[in-house]
Amino acid sequence: MSDDVLRLIFGWTGTGLAMIFYIAPVVPMYKLLNDQVKVKDVTGVLLICSFMNCILWTDYGLLINDFTVYFANGVGGGISLIWITIYLIYLGNKNIKIAALFIFLLMAAIAGISIAFYFFIPTFLTGKVAMIFNILMYAAPGEKLVRVFKTKAYNLIPIYSTFGGLLCSLCWMLFGIIKADINLIVPNALGLFFSVFEIIIYYVFYCIKKNENNFDFDEDDKLA
C-alpha cells in the first residue's frame, strides 16, 4: 500500500475521531446547562487549550497546504468555540454582558494570534507552537487525575473521551510518521501516552472502589 493511500486513510480516520473528541464535551456542557454540575467542575483550561490548539493547527495546515490538517482543526475550532461560549456564560454567573466581554476579548486575542502566525511567523515556528498547545491539550485533564488520586472518584475521568483521544492520537501519530512531520509525531505520541495512562488510572481506581464495596458488603453480612 502506497504512502499516499496510508496518509489518506490515517488522515481521514484521524479527522473523524478528532470530531468525536471535540464533540465529547457535550456531556459536561449538557449537565452544566441543566445545573447538574457547577462551572468549577468543568475544565476550562482544557477548553481554551483545545481551541488554541485548533487555531494554530489550522494555520499550520494552511501553511503546509494539507487539507486534512486544516479541515479537522478548523471544524474543531468552531465546535470548541461553542463550548467556550457556554462556559464563559456560566463563569460570569449567566451575565450575558460579562460573557460577551470575555468572548470579545478572547476572539480579539485569537484573531491577532492567528493572523500573526499565518502571515508573520515562519512555518516551522508555527508548527512548534502548535505542537506545544497540542501537548497542553492532552495534558490538561491532569488536574482531574490529581482529584482522582485524592478522592478515588475514578468516574471523574471521561473514559469514553479518553478512548477517543487514544485512537485519535494514534491515527495522527501514524499520519505524521508517514509525512515525516515531527510536529505531528511528538504531540500525538505524548497524547497516546497520556490517554493510556488515564485509562490505567481509571481501571486501577475502578478496581479499588469495587473491592472496597465488596468488602463493605461482606462486613454487613458478618454483622447480620
C-alpha positions in Angstrom: 0.0 0.0 0.0 1.5 3.4 -1.0 2.3 6.2 1.4 -0.4 8.4 -0.3 -3.1 5.8 0.4 -2.0 5.3 4.0 -1.8 9.0 4.6 -5.3 9.4 3.2 -6.6 6.5 5.5 -5.0 7.7 8.7 -5.7 11.4 7.9 -9.4 11.0 7.4 -9.8 8.4 10.2 -8.0 10.9 12.5 -10.2 13.6 11.3 -13.3 11.6 12.1 -12.0 10.7 15.5 -11.0 14.3 16.1 -14.6 15.3 15.5 -15.8 12.9 18.2 -13.1 14.2 20.5 -14.2 17.8 20.0 -17.9 16.9 20.4 -17.2 14.9 23.6 -17.7 18.0 25.9 -21.4 18.0 25.0 -22.0 15.8 28.1 -20.5 18.1 30.8 -22.0 21.1 28.9 -25.4 19.5 29.0 -25.0 18.9 32.7 -23.9 22.5 33.2 -26.9 23.9 31.3 -29.2 21.7 33.4 -27.4 22.8 36.7 -26.3 19.2 37.3 -22.7 20.3 37.7 -21.0 23.6 38.7 -18.8 25.6 36.4 -15.8 24.7 38.6 -16.3 21.0 37.7 -15.7 21.8 34.0 -12.1 22.0 33.0 -11.9 25.5 31.4 -8.2 25.1 30.8 -8.9 22.1 28.5 -11.5 24.1 26.5 -9.1 27.0 26.0 -6.1 24.7 25.1 -8.3 22.8 22.7 -9.4 26.0 21.0 -5.9 27.4 20.8 -4.7 24.0 19.5 -7.3 24.1 16.7 -6.5 27.6 15.7 -2.7 27.1 15.5 -3.1 23.7 13.7 -5.5 25.3 11.2 -2.8 28.0 10.5 -0.1 25.3 10.2 -2.3 23.1 7.9 -2.9 26.1 5.6 0.8 26.9 5.6 1.8 23.4 4.6 -1.3 23.1 2.3 -2.6 19.9 4.0 -6.4 19.8 3.7 -6.9 17.1 6.4 -5.0 19.1 9.0 -6.7 22.4 8.5 -10.1 20.9 7.9 -10.1 18.8 11.1 -8.8 21.7 13.2 -11.0 24.4 11.5 -14.2 22.5 12.3 -12.8 21.5 15.8 -12.1 25.2 16.5 -15.7 26.1 15.7 -17.0 23.4 17.9 -14.6 24.4 20.7 -15.8 28.0 20.5 -19.4 26.9 21.2 -18.3 25.1 24.4 -16.1 28.1 25.5 -19.1 30.4 25.0 -21.3 28.3 27.2 -18.5 28.0 29.8 -17.9 31.8 29.9 -21.7 32.5 30.2 -21.8 30.3 33.3 -18.4 31.6 34.6 -19.9 35.1 34.5 -22.9 33.8 36.6 -25.1 33.8 33.5 -24.5 37.5 33.0 -24.6 37.8 29.2 -22.8 41.2 29.2 -19.8 39.9 31.1 -19.8 36.7 29.0 -19.9 38.8 25.8 -17.0 40.9 27.0 -15.0 37.7 27.8 -15.8 36.3 24.4 -14.9 39.5 22.6 -11.5 39.8 24.3 -10.9 36.1 23.6 -11.8 36.4 19.9 -9.7 39.6 19.5 -6.7 37.8 21.1 -7.2 34.7 19.0 -7.6 36.7 15.8 -4.4 38.6 16.5 -2.5 35.4 17.3 -3.9 33.6 14.2 -3.0 36.5 11.8 0.5 36.8 13.3 1.2 33.1 13.0 -0.2 32.8 9.5 1.4 35.9 8.0 4.4 36.8 10.0 5.7 33.8 11.9 7.8 31.2 10.0 6.1 27.9 9.2 8.5 25.8 11.3 7.8 28.0 14.4 4.1 27.9 13.9 4.4 24.1 13.9 6.4 24.1 17.1 3.9 26.4 18.9 1.0 24.3 17.7 2.8 21.2 18.9 3.1 22.8 22.4 -0.6 23.6 22.6 -1.4 20.1 21.4 0.6 18.7 24.3 -1.1 21.1 26.7 -4.5 20.0 25.4 -3.7 16.3 26.1 -2.1 17.1 29.5 -4.9 19.5 30.7 -7.0 16.6 32.2 -4.1 16.1 34.7 -6.0 18.3 37.1 -8.7 15.7 37.3 -6.2 13.0 37.8 -5.0 14.7 40.9 -8.6 14.8 42.2 -8.9 11.1 41.4 -5.9 10.3 43.4 -7.3 12.3 46.4 -10.9 11.1 46.2 -10.6 7.7 44.4 -13.5 9.0 42.3 -12.5 7.3 39.0 -15.6 8.5 37.3 -14.0 12.0 37.1 -12.1 10.6 34.2 -14.2 10.8 31.0 -13.3 7.3 29.9 -15.1 7.3 26.5 -13.5 10.6 25.6 -10.2 9.2 26.7 -10.6 6.2 24.4 -11.5 8.5 21.6 -8.4 10.6 22.4 -6.2 7.5 22.3 -7.5 6.4 18.9 -7.3 10.0 17.6 -3.7 10.4 18.8 -2.7 7.0 17.3 -4.1 7.9 13.8 -2.5 11.4 13.8 0.8 10.0 15.0 0.9 7.4 12.2 -0.2 10.2 9.8 2.8 12.3 11.0 5.2 9.3 10.6 4.1 8.8 7.0 4.5 12.6 6.4 7.8 12.6 8.3 6.5 15.6 10.2 7.9 15.8 13.8 5.3 18.5 14.7 2.6 15.9 14.3 4.5 12.9 15.7 5.7 14.3 19.0 2.4 15.7 20.5 0.3 12.8 19.3 2.8 10.3 20.7 2.5 12.1 24.0 -1.3 12.2 23.6 -1.2 8.5 23.2 0.9 8.1 26.4 -1.4 10.4 28.4 -4.5 8.5 27.2 -3.1 5.1 28.1 -2.1 6.5 31.5 -5.6 7.9 32.2 -7.2 4.5 31.2 -4.8 2.7 33.5 -5.6 5.1 36.4 -9.3 4.7 35.7 -9.1 0.9 35.8 -6.9 0.9 38.9 -9.3 3.1 40.9 -12.3 1.3 39.5 -11.0 -2.0 40.9 -10.1 -0.4 44.2 -13.6 1.0 44.5 -15.2 -2.2 43.5 -13.1 -4.2 46.1 -14.0 -1.7 48.8 -17.7 -2.0 48.0 -17.4 -5.8 48.1 -15.5 -5.6 51.5 -18.3 -3.4 52.9 -20.9 -5.9 51.7 -19.1 -8.8 53.3 -18.8 -6.9 56.6 -22.5 -6.2 56.6 -23.2 -10.0 56.1 -21.0 -10.8 59.1 -22.8 -8.3 61.3 -26.2 -9.7 60.2 
